[in-house]
Amino acid sequence: MMNTLKQLLFAFALVVVVSITASAQKEGDKKPPPKDPPPKIVITPKDKPKEDKPKGDKKPEAMIFNIKYKLRFM
């Protein structure tokens, strides 16, 4: 019984010592200095937007669609 009490007291003392040393290493509530705001980037469009042109009656340009188009109207 006495041996268990010594071990428990030693463990409690060890926890207290470790917590005191850990709190001593803490540097307080120092806050880091505020950061400068990031630079603003102005985005300018490189090309003018293309105008929508009405599509005429064009045949499909892909070869597969071209064959289907020819076979449909033969």
Buried (B, 14 or more C-beta within 10 A) or exposed (E): EEEEEEEEEEEEEEEEEEEEEEEEEEEEEEEEEEEEEEEEEEEEEEEEEEEEEEEEEEEEEEEEEEEEEEEEEE
